[in-house]
Amino acid sequence: MAPKAAAPAPRLIAVDDHLEFAQQVLSAGSRNLIASHENYLDFLQQVIHPARDILHVHYLKGFHELRVAYVCERYEQIT
């Protein structure tokens, strides 16, 4: 019989001034932080693609590696 899986740890995020700022700049009725005068394609071309080019110069495949690095740093800080 396989061992019983442990209950998942709670995933808590501290609420700070960043959340208040995000709520202030959020377009009415929107669920993302793209400005009402912008569109997703422009955001990809002007922000995401250039950022990915920079990541690739530093031998990072993409944004996932940044998230993983952040989690590792936070784990080290907490433990």
MODELLER restraints for C-alpha pairs under 7 A, 6 or more apart:
rsr = mdl.restraints
at = mdl.atoms
rsr.add(forms.Gaussian(group=physical.xy_distance, feature=features.Distance(at['CA:26:A'], at['CA:32:A']), mean=6.92, stdev=0.5))
rsr.add(forms.Gaussian(group=physical.xy_distance, feature=features.Distance(at['CA:26:A'], at['CA:33:A']), mean=5.54, stdev=0.5))
rsr.add(forms.Gaussian(group=physical.xy_distance, feature=features.Distance(at['CA:27:A'], at['CA:35:A']), mean=6.29, stdev=0.5))
rsr.add(forms.Gaussian(group=physical.xy_distance, feature=features.Distance(at['CA:27:A'], at['CA:36:A']), mean=5.74, stdev=0.5))
rsr.add(forms.Gaussian(group=physical.xy_distance, feature=features.Distance(at['CA:52:A'], at['CA:62:A']), mean=6.08, stdev=0.5))
rsr.add(forms.Gaussian(group=physical.xy_distance, feature=features.Distance(at['CA:55:A'], at['CA:61:A']), mean=6.79, stdev=0.5))
rsr.add(forms.Gaussian(group=physical.xy_distance, feature=features.Distance(at['CA:55:A'], at['CA:62:A']), mean=6.31, stdev=0.5))
